[in-house]
Amino acid sequence: MAAKKKGKFTSPEKLIIQGITPIINWGRRSLKSMDYIKRKPILVSVLLVVIIFGFLGFLLKDKFLVAVVNGKPIFRYELGQRLTSSFGKETLENLIIEKLIQDEARKDKISVAEKEIDEEVAKIGRSLGEGAKIEEVLAFQGISLKDFRQQLKVRLQVNKILENEITVSEEEITQFIKDNSTSLTATGEAEKREEAKAGLKEQKIGEKVQGLINELLTKAKISRFLK
């Protein structure tokens, strides 16, 4: 009688391990999948941020770049550094004076309306002659209309600060008309005298401006950090 072939004996411990191993492997794969799922929103968010910043960079490139020469950029900060080095101190002093004049006008409750600035722009435009445009003249000088209007506002503030100190006599008006008859644009006698009076006031204010600026600079507390 043939002997029974003995089956291969597997210990209970091995059976348990064999049963658990597929579960462990499935668990590992699940964990990897979950890790990918968790990372996926982060990757999408990063991609969106890159796209948004790239789009904003394209739209706002003029805020960072001023020129590209043979593929090499010139950044706005480089231009700023060069301008500051060349004209920084002069520009800073002008800004300081503007601030002081604005403060003095505020203290004296002086205001300048946009209509007044418009009238000054129109007056200067008429003085340029037929066919000349003030925007073109300003552009040729490298000044924007916005900056020019600000300069006019400061000038009008100065005029109003000093006008109470200015007096123009009838004798001065008569002499002014006599000396400047060819340059006056008015035709009637009354209009000529009014134009002459305005010219004399402007002239006298111009003579007092530097004194006002010196006085304001002396009284003010100013800290300069530009070297």
Backbone as CSV, one residue per row, in Angstrom:
resi,resn,N_x,N_y,N_z,CA_x,CA_y,CA_z,C_x,C_y,C_z
1,MET,0.847,-1.178,0.000,0.000,0.000,0.000,0.886,1.233,0.000
2,ALA,0.551,2.051,-0.941,1.413,3.243,-1.077,1.244,4.167,0.102
3,ALA,2.371,4.667,0.516,2.353,5.582,1.676,1.740,6.909,1.295
4,LYS,0.925,7.426,2.216,0.297,8.730,1.963,1.342,9.825,1.937
5,LYS,1.174,10.623,0.933,2.112,11.752,0.814,1.737,12.815,1.826
6,LYS,2.727,13.155,2.607,2.470,14.159,3.652,2.353,15.542,3.044
7,GLY,1.233,16.252,3.438,1.062,17.638,2.963,2.023,18.566,3.668
8,LYS,2.306,19.640,2.958,3.233,20.624,3.521,2.560,21.359,4.668
9,PHE,3.191,21.333,5.780,2.596,21.936,6.982,2.968,23.431,7.050
10,THR,1.909,24.215,7.225,2.108,25.671,7.392,1.689,26.052,8.777
11,SER,2.579,26.669,9.466,2.298,27.019,10.860,1.224,28.083,10.929
12,PRO,0.449,28.099,11.976,-0.593,29.128,12.138,-0.048,30.538,12.015
13,GLU,1.167,30.727,12.527,1.746,32.059,12.454,1.933,32.510,11.016
14,LYS,2.436,31.556,10.165,2.664,31.898,8.749,1.357,32.185,8.050
15,LEU,0.298,31.372,8.395,-1.012,31.600,7.789,-1.533,32.996,8.100
16,ILE,-1.332,33.398,9.324,-1.796,34.739,9.725,-1.059,35.812,8.943
17,ILE,0.304,35.616,8.849,1.124,36.602,8.112,0.716,36.663,6.653
18,GLN,0.490,35.438,6.048,0.098,35.385,4.635,-1.247,36.075,4.417
19,GLY,-2.117,35.964,5.399,-3.427,36.598,5.269,-3.372,38.103,5.441
20,ILE,-2.449,38.510,6.276,-2.359,39.963,6.552,-1.593,40.710,5.479
21,THR,-0.592,40.051,4.871,0.282,40.717,3.889,-0.496,41.418,2.774
22,PRO,-1.485,40.772,2.118,-2.234,41.493,1.064,-2.928,42.730,1.598
23,ILE,-3.438,42.595,2.833,-4.134,43.737,3.430,-3.154,44.892,3.644
24,ILE,-1.928,44.545,4.130,-0.890,45.575,4.355,-0.511,46.252,3.040
25,ASN,-0.319,45.391,2.002,0.059,45.943,0.692,-1.032,46.866,0.158
26,TRP,-2.313,46.412,0.311,-3.427,47.258,-0.141,-3.450,48.574,0.641
27,GLY,-3.156,48.453,1.948,-3.124,49.643,2.802,-2.047,50.618,2.376
28,ARG,-0.875,50.065,2.010,0.222,50.929,1.552,-0.160,51.675,0.279
29,ARG,-0.786,50.892,-0.643,-1.218,51.530,-1.893,-2.268,52.600,-1.632
30,SER,-3.162,52.327,-0.693,-4.207,53.295,-0.345,-3.598,54.556,0.256
31,LEU,-2.595,54.345,1.137,-1.937,55.488,1.763,-1.230,56.357,0.722
32,LYS,-0.582,55.666,-0.259,0.092,56.412,-1.323,-0.924,57.215,-2.132
33,SER,-2.076,56.581,-2.409,-3.118,57.270,-3.162,-3.644,58.468,-2.389
34,MET,-3.869,58.232,-1.076,-4.353,59.329,-0.241,-3.331,60.454,-0.167
35,ASP,-2.052,60.102,-0.090,-0.987,61.107,-0.044,-0.976,61.926,-1.323
36,TYR,-1.190,61.260,-2.462,-1.234,61.958,-3.752,-2.440,62.890,-3.804
37,ILE,-3.590,62.344,-3.273,-4.806,63.164,-3.266,-4.617,64.406,-2.405
38,LYS,-3.930,64.184,-1.252,-3.666,65.319,-0.368,-2.746,66.340,-1.028
39,ARG,-1.748,65.821,-1.771,-0.779,66.724,-2.398,-1.344,67.409,-3.626
40,LYS,-2.332,66.791,-4.262,-2.864,67.323,-5.518,-3.414,68.744,-5.369
41,PRO,-4.256,69.036,-4.333,-4.722,70.421,-4.173,-3.589,71.417,-3.975
42,ILE,-2.521,70.981,-3.266,-1.373,71.863,-3.033,-0.686,72.184,-4.357
43,LEU,-0.511,71.131,-5.195,0.125,71.342,-6.501,-0.718,72.256,-7.377
44,VAL,-2.046,72.059,-7.335,-2.950,72.908,-8.118,-2.882,74.344,-7.631
45,SER,-2.847,74.536,-6.302,-2.770,75.885,-5.725,-1.486,76.587,-6.128
46,VAL,-0.376,75.844,-6.071,0.921,76.406,-6.471,0.891,76.816,-7.931
47,LEU,0.310,75.956,-8.771,0.213,76.247,-10.203,-0.626,77.492,-10.451
48,LEU,-1.747,77.612,-9.726,-2.611,78.781,-9.874,-1.887,80.058,-9.459
49,VAL,-1.147,79.977,-8.349,-0.386,81.149,-7.879,0.634,81.579,-8.927
50,VAL,1.332,80.603,-9.518,2.335,80.902,-10.551,1.676,81.565,-11.750
51,ILE,0.511,81.035,-12.165,-0.199,81.594,-13.322,-0.655,83.018,-13.028
52,ILE,-1.233,83.226,-11.812,-1.731,84.554,-11.432,-0.599,85.576,-11.393
53,PHE,0.532,85.181,-10.750,1.662,86.108,-10.665,2.262,86.382,-12.039
54,GLY,2.262,85.366,-12.889,2.761,85.565,-14.248,1.894,86.537,-15.019
55,PHE,0.561,86.404,-14.856,-0.381,87.287,-15.537,-0.245,88.711,-15.022
56,LEU,-0.152,88.849,-13.663,0.019,90.177,-13.075,1.346,90.800,-13.504
57,GLY,2.376,89.963,-13.592,3.677,90.462,-14.029,3.619,91.020,-15.439
58,PHE,2.820,90.344,-16.315,2.666,90.815,-17.692,1.915,92.145,-17.718
59,LEU,0.825,92.228,-16.917,0.025,93.449,-16.898,0.774,94.626,-16.285
60,LEU,1.590,94.337,-15.260,2.260,95.404,-14.511,3.746,95.502,-14.836
61,LYS,4.124,94.995,-16.009,5.556,94.982,-16.343,6.163,96.372,-16.359
62,ASP,5.336,97.389,-16.743,5.866,98.753,-16.772,6.129,99.300,-15.381
63,LYS,5.585,98.619,-14.345,5.860,99.040,-12.972,7.232,98.556,-12.509
64,PHE,7.753,97.542,-13.180,9.047,96.969,-12.797,10.119,97.218,-13.862
65,LEU,9.710,97.214,-15.130,10.659,97.387,-16.232,10.431,98.733,-16.907
66,VAL,11.515,99.356,-17.346,11.389,100.589,-18.119,11.868,100.394,-19.547
67,ALA,12.662,99.345,-19.782,13.146,99.060,-21.136,13.767,97.667,-21.177
68,VAL,13.858,97.123,-22.390,14.570,95.862,-22.620,15.506,96.095,-23.794
69,VAL,16.791,95.908,-23.566,17.806,96.168,-24.586,18.499,94.860,-24.943
70,ASN,18.293,94.411,-26.181,18.863,93.137,-26.632,18.548,91.992,-25.662
71,GLY,17.303,91.976,-25.211,16.865,90.912,-24.317,17.233,91.117,-22.855
72,LYS,17.959,92.200,-22.568,18.375,92.464,-21.182,17.524,93.587,-20.596
73,PRO,16.889,93.326,-19.437,15.980,94.325,-18.877,16.695,95.471,-18.166
74,ILE,16.069,96.635,-18.216,16.469,97.755,-17.372,15.313,97.972,-16.407
75,PHE,15.574,97.755,-15.135,14.512,97.799,-14.144,14.255,99.232,-13.672
76,ARG,13.028,99.457,-13.218,12.630,100.781,-12.763,13.494,101.264,-11.594
77,TYR,13.885,100.322,-10.728,14.701,100.729,-9.580,16.080,101.241,-10.031
78,GLU,16.603,100.699,-11.164,17.883,101.185,-11.685,17.745,102.631,-12.149
79,LEU,16.630,102.890,-12.865,16.365,104.257,-13.318,16.206,105.184,-12.127
80,GLY,15.482,104.712,-11.098,15.278,105.515,-9.893,16.595,105.852,-9.205
81,GLN,17.481,104.853,-9.134,18.791,105.086,-8.507,19.589,106.125,-9.280
82,ARG,19.571,106.016,-10.626,20.327,106.966,-11.445,19.766,108.384,-11.320
83,LEU,18.438,108.498,-11.351,17.806,109.809,-11.233,18.058,110.420,-9.858
84,THR,17.970,109.570,-8.830,18.227,110.053,-7.473,19.655,110.541,-7.341
85,SER,20.580,109.798,-7.954,21.987,110.179,-7.896,22.234,111.505,-8.622
86,SER,21.540,111.701,-9.761,21.792,112.897,-10.578,20.981,114.109,-10.121
87,PHE,19.696,113.895,-9.824,18.820,115.036,-9.536,18.106,114.913,-8.192
88,GLY,18.480,113.929,-7.399,17.749,113.635,-6.166,17.673,114.795,-5.198
89,LYS,18.814,115.425,-4.904,18.840,116.497,-3.904,18.025,117.709,-4.354
90,GLU,18.160,118.065,-5.628,17.408,119.211,-6.155,15.904,118.938,-6.108
91,THR,15.518,117.722,-6.539,14.099,117.353,-6.530,13.563,117.291,-5.112
92,LEU,14.363,116.766,-4.195,13.948,116.690,-2.797,13.696,118.082,-2.225
93,GLU,14.591,119.030,-2.514,14.409,120.397,-2.010,13.125,121.018,-2.558
94,ASN,12.826,120.752,-3.840,11.588,121.265,-4.434,10.362,120.669,-3.752
95,LEU,10.426,119.372,-3.453,9.313,118.705,-2.764,9.130,119.264,-1.352
96,ILE,10.242,119.508,-0.677,10.178,120.079,0.680,9.514,121.451,0.640
97,ILE,9.919,122.281,-0.318,9.345,123.627,-0.448,7.848,123.547,-0.752
98,GLU,7.466,122.616,-1.631,6.044,122.432,-1.951,5.249,122.085,-0.698
99,LYS,5.792,121.161,0.096,5.109,120.754,1.332,4.965,121.934,2.289
100,LEU,6.014,122.733,2.404,5.974,123.889,3.303,4.937,124.916,2.843
101,ILE,4.867,125.135,1.540,3.886,126.082,0.992,2.468,125.559,1.212
102,GLN,2.269,124.248,1.001,0.954,123.648,1.231,0.536,123.785,2.691
103,ASP,1.486,123.567,3.602,1.192,123.704,5.034,0.832,125.143,5.385
104,GLU,1.573,126.089,4.809,1.310,127.506,5.076,-0.062,127.907,4.533
105,ALA,-0.408,127.404,3.342,-1.718,127.702,2.754,-2.832,127.102,3.611
106,ARG,-2.612,125.898,4.120,-3.608,125.246,4.977,-3.784,126.039,6.278
107,LYS,-2.668,126.517,6.815,-2.711,127.292,8.059,-3.484,128.597,7.859
108,ASP,-3.315,129.210,6.685,-4.013,130.466,6.371,-5.394,130.230,5.762
109,LYS,-5.825,128.952,5.721,-7.139,128.563,5.161,-7.277,129.017,3.706
110,ILE,-6.196,128.822,2.974,-6.172,129.178,1.545,-6.411,127.919,0.722
111,SER,-7.312,128.015,-0.225,-7.581,126.881,-1.119,-7.498,127.344,-2.566
112,VAL,-7.182,126.394,-3.430,-7.113,126.675,-4.875,-8.047,125.693,-5.567
113,ALA,-9.047,126.209,-6.245,-10.022,125.364,-6.942,-9.471,124.891,-8.282
114,GLU,-9.978,123.763,-8.728,-9.565,123.224,-10.037,-9.881,124.216,-11.158
115,LYS,-10.978,124.964,-10.988,-11.367,125.958,-11.991,-10.289,127.030,-12.141
116,GLU,-9.673,127.413,-11.030,-8.609,128.416,-11.074,-7.400,127.893,-11.845
117,ILE,-7.092,126.626,-11.628,-5.961,126.011,-12.349,-6.291,125.911,-13.832
118,ASP,-7.540,125.535,-14.145,-7.982,125.452,-15.550,-7.813,126.793,-16.246
119,GLU,-8.176,127.861,-15.537,-8.064,129.210,-16.116,-6.609,129.577,-16.386
120,GLU,-5.727,129.194,-15.464,-4.298,129.470,-15.662,-3.753,128.686,-16.852
121,VAL,-4.155,127.421,-16.967,-3.711,126.589,-18.101,-4.188,127.204,-19.412
122,ALA,-5.456,127.635,-19.433,-6.020,128.241,-20.648,-5.295,129.545,-20.996
123,LYS,-4.986,130.341,-19.969,-4.291,131.615,-20.194,-2.904,131.378,-20.795
124,ILE,-2.199,130.409,-20.240,-0.861,130.087,-20.760,-0.962,129.515,-22.169
125,GLY,-1.991,128.692,-22.394,-2.210,128.127,-23.726,-2.435,129.202,-24.774
126,ARG,-3.205,130.239,-24.418,-3.467,131.348,-25.360,-2.196,132.144,-25.642
127,SER,-1.320,132.232,-24.627,-0.093,133.013,-24.798,0.910,132.329,-25.727
128,LEU,0.719,131.038,-25.982,1.648,130.301,-26.844,1.459,130.621,-28.323
129,GLY,0.317,131.199,-28.646,0.071,131.532,-30.043,-0.828,130.516,-30.722
130,GLU,-1.323,130.901,-31.873,-2.271,130.051,-32.606,-1.586,128.780,-33.111
131,GLY,-2.273,127.659,-32.932,-1.751,126.376,-33.421,-0.889,125.623,-32.434
132,ALA,-0.388,126.318,-31.419,0.472,125.651,-30.429,-0.391,125.002,-29.352
133,LYS,-0.036,123.788,-28.995,-0.762,123.070,-27.945,0.117,122.954,-26.710
134,ILE,-0.480,123.277,-25.570,0.287,123.285,-24.328,0.832,121.901,-23.993
135,GLU,0.062,120.849,-24.330,0.530,119.481,-24.047,1.812,119.164,-24.814
136,GLU,1.898,119.631,-26.078,3.081,119.380,-26.898,4.293,120.150,-26.376
137,VAL,4.055,121.381,-25.942,5.137,122.204,-25.392,5.678,121.574,-24.113
138,LEU,4.774,121.114,-23.259,5.176,120.469,-22.005,5.928,119.168,-22.273
139,ALA,5.414,118.385,-23.232,6.064,117.114,-23.571,7.484,117.347,-24.080
140,PHE,7.669,118.409,-24.855,9.001,118.752,-25.370,9.956,119.068,-24.215
141,GLN,9.408,119.640,-23.134,10.223,119.980,-21.962,10.298,118.830,-20.966
142,GLY,9.629,117.724,-21.273,9.666,116.558,-20.388,8.803,116.708,-19.147
143,ILE,7.726,117.505,-19.253,6.829,117.731,-18.115,5.436,117.238,-18.479
144,SER,4.816,116.482,-17.593,3.454,116.018,-17.836,2.474,117.127,-17.459
145,LEU,1.290,117.081,-18.048,0.267,118.087,-17.738,-0.134,118.015,-16.264
146,LYS,-0.143,116.803,-15.718,-0.481,116.616,-14.303,0.530,117.337,-13.406
147,ASP,1.822,117.161,-13.688,2.865,117.829,-12.900,2.796,119.346,-13.077
148,PHE,2.489,119.779,-14.306,2.400,121.215,-14.582,1.251,121.842,-13.803
149,ARG,0.140,121.146,-13.735,-1.009,121.640,-12.972,-0.667,121.740,-11.477
150,GLN,0.127,120.776,-10.994,0.553,120.834,-9.591,1.440,122.053,-9.345
151,GLN,2.327,122.346,-10.305,3.186,123.531,-10.186,2.352,124.812,-10.177
152,LEU,1.330,124.837,-11.025,0.448,126.004,-11.064,-0.316,126.159,-9.746
153,LYS,-0.732,125.041,-9.184,-1.445,125.090,-7.901,-0.564,125.694,-6.811
154,VAL,0.694,125.266,-6.774,1.634,125.807,-5.781,1.843,127.306,-6.014
155,ARG,1.966,127.679,-7.282,2.170,129.103,-7.596,0.968,129.942,-7.157
156,LEU,-0.231,129.430,-7.385,-1.444,130.144,-6.972,-1.543,130.229,-5.446
157,GLN,-1.093,129.173,-4.772,-1.064,129.206,-3.306,-0.114,130.293,-2.818
158,VAL,1.058,130.379,-3.438,2.040,131.412,-3.076,1.445,132.802,-3.313
159,ASN,0.789,132.983,-4.473,0.176,134.279,-4.781,-0.821,134.698,-3.705
160,LYS,-1.635,133.721,-3.266,-2.663,134.039,-2.266,-2.049,134.288,-0.889
161,ILE,-0.936,133.607,-0.595,-0.261,133.836,0.684,0.324,135.248,0.739
162,LEU,0.871,135.693,-0.396,1.587,136.977,-0.423,0.737,138.167,-0.858
163,GLU,-0.426,137.908,-1.447,-1.171,139.011,-2.067,-1.579,140.102,-1.068
164,ASN,-1.781,139.728,0.197,-2.156,140.731,1.194,-1.006,141.687,1.523
165,GLU,0.218,141.237,1.184,1.387,142.078,1.450,1.724,142.985,0.267
166,ILE,0.997,142.777,-0.843,1.309,143.506,-2.082,0.331,144.660,-2.284
167,THR,0.865,145.808,-2.578,0.033,146.966,-2.943,0.547,147.540,-4.269
168,VAL,-0.385,147.928,-5.109,-0.037,148.513,-6.407,-0.740,149.859,-6.512
169,SER,0.038,150.923,-6.684,-0.535,152.272,-6.756,-0.965,152.602,-8.185
170,GLU,-1.810,153.613,-8.307,-2.278,154.061,-9.620,-1.113,154.605,-10.447
171,GLU,-0.174,155.251,-9.772,1.009,155.788,-10.471,1.830,154.641,-11.078
172,GLU,1.968,153.572,-10.335,2.727,152.417,-10.840,2.038,151.812,-12.061
173,ILE,0.706,151.752,-12.013,-0.050,151.203,-13.144,0.150,152.062,-14.386
174,THR,0.057,153.357,-14.206,0.245,154.289,-15.337,1.635,154.133,-15.936
175,GLN,2.637,154.034,-15.080,4.012,153.892,-15.568,4.216,152.552,-16.266
176,PHE,3.577,151.522,-15.734,3.705,150.183,-16.331,3.116,150.172,-17.743
177,ILE,1.967,150.801,-17.903,1.333,150.868,-19.232,2.228,151.635,-20.206
178,LYS,2.832,152.693,-19.721,3.717,153.502,-20.558,4.948,152.709,-21.002
179,ASP,5.490,151.907,-20.067,6.710,151.148,-20.362,6.440,149.867,-21.154
180,ASN,5.219,149.360,-21.071,4.925,148.053,-21.688,3.716,148.103,-22.622
181,SER,3.495,149.222,-23.227,2.302,149.406,-24.071,2.241,148.407,-25.230
182,THR,3.390,148.041,-25.778,3.392,147.142,-26.938,3.120,145.679,-26.552
183,SER,3.371,145.343,-25.297,3.195,143.945,-24.876,1.822,143.663,-24.265
184,LEU,1.063,144.701,-23.966,-0.268,144.516,-23.379,-1.247,144.028,-24.443
185,THR,-2.095,143.108,-24.079,-3.061,142.534,-25.033,-4.416,143.240,-24.979
186,ALA,-4.719,143.878,-23.865,-5.998,144.583,-23.727,-6.032,145.811,-24.632
187,THR,-7.249,146.201,-25.035,-7.393,147.343,-25.945,-8.011,148.550,-25.247
188,GLY,-9.011,148.313,-24.413,-9.658,149.416,-23.699,-8.792,149.921,-22.558
189,GLU,-9.011,151.177,-22.165,-8.198,151.793,-21.118,-8.366,151.071,-19.782
190,ALA,-9.592,150.753,-19.432,-9.856,150.072,-18.153,-9.226,148.684,-18.140
191,GLU,-9.364,147.970,-19.272,-8.782,146.619,-19.377,-7.253,146.672,-19.317
192,LYS,-6.678,147.711,-19.939,-5.224,147.876,-19.893,-4.740,148.077,-18.459
193,ARG,-5.460,148.885,-17.709,-5.056,149.154,-16.333,-5.195,147.888,-15.474
194,GLU,-6.247,147.110,-15.755,-6.444,145.856,-15.011,-5.324,144.865,-15.329
195,GLU,-4.964,144.805,-16.610,-3.871,143.908,-17.022,-2.545,144.368,-16.429
196,ALA,-2.333,145.670,-16.413,-1.098,146.225,-15.850,-1.028,145.955,-14.346
197,LYS,-2.136,146.098,-13.665,-2.185,145.850,-12.218,-1.841,144.389,-11.917
198,ALA,-2.421,143.457,-12.709,-2.156,142.027,-12.518,-0.686,141.720,-12.779
199,GLY,-0.110,142.376,-13.810,1.306,142.170,-14.133,2.214,142.676,-13.019
200,LEU,1.886,143.822,-12.466,2.675,144.395,-11.375,2.592,143.525,-10.111
201,LYS,1.392,143.014,-9.817,1.230,142.134,-8.657,2.081,140.881,-8.822
202,GLU,2.028,140.319,-10.040,2.821,139.110,-10.324,4.314,139.399,-10.157
203,GLN,4.726,140.550,-10.622,6.132,140.944,-10.530,6.571,141.112,-9.075
204,LYS,5.747,141.771,-8.273,6.086,142.009,-6.866,6.048,140.720,-6.054
205,ILE,5.109,139.839,-6.391,5.049,138.533,-5.716,6.320,137.744,-6.020
206,GLY,6.755,137.794,-7.285,7.984,137.102,-7.681,9.195,137.558,-6.890
207,GLU,9.207,138.866,-6.562,10.319,139.423,-5.783,10.292,138.953,-4.327
208,LYS,9.107,138.588,-3.834,8.956,138.195,-2.435,8.985,136.676,-2.210
209,VAL,8.903,135.922,-3.285,8.808,134.454,-3.151,9.995,133.871,-2.405
210,GLN,11.211,134.271,-2.808,12.405,133.707,-2.181,12.459,134.018,-0.692
211,GLY,12.019,135.215,-0.337,11.979,135.572,1.079,11.014,134.688,1.847
212,LEU,9.854,134.394,1.252,8.871,133.496,1.882,9.452,132.101,2.062
213,ILE,10.104,131.595,1.005,10.685,130.248,1.065,11.757,130.170,2.154
214,ASN,12.611,131.173,2.208,13.666,131.191,3.228,13.080,131.207,4.641
215,GLU,12.013,131.975,4.804,11.353,132.064,6.113,10.742,130.715,6.512
216,LEU,10.078,130.061,5.551,9.446,128.763,5.834,10.493,127.698,6.143
217,LEU,11.606,127.709,5.393,12.680,126.744,5.632,13.320,126.946,7.006
218,THR,13.440,128.205,7.417,14.050,128.509,8.712,13.163,128.033,9.864
219,LYS,11.853,128.230,9.735,10.930,127.878,10.800,10.656,126.364,10.895
220,ALA,10.785,125.673,9.775,10.378,124.263,9.712,11.414,123.328,10.365
221,LYS,10.922,122.197,10.843,11.796,121.125,11.334,11.898,120.080,10.225
222,ILE,13.068,120.015,9.626,13.251,119.149,8.447,14.387,118.153,8.719
223,SER,14.127,116.897,8.460,15.158,115.852,8.550,15.379,115.281,7.161
224,ARG,16.569,115.422,6.652,16.891,114.910,5.310,17.716,113.629,5.448
225,PHE,17.297,112.592,4.716,17.995,111.303,4.799,18.675,110.930,3.478
226,LEU,18.451,111.717,2.456,19.062,111.435,1.157,20.513,111.888,1.179
227,LYS,21.412,110.970,0.781,22.849,111.294,0.771,23.329,111.510,-0.640
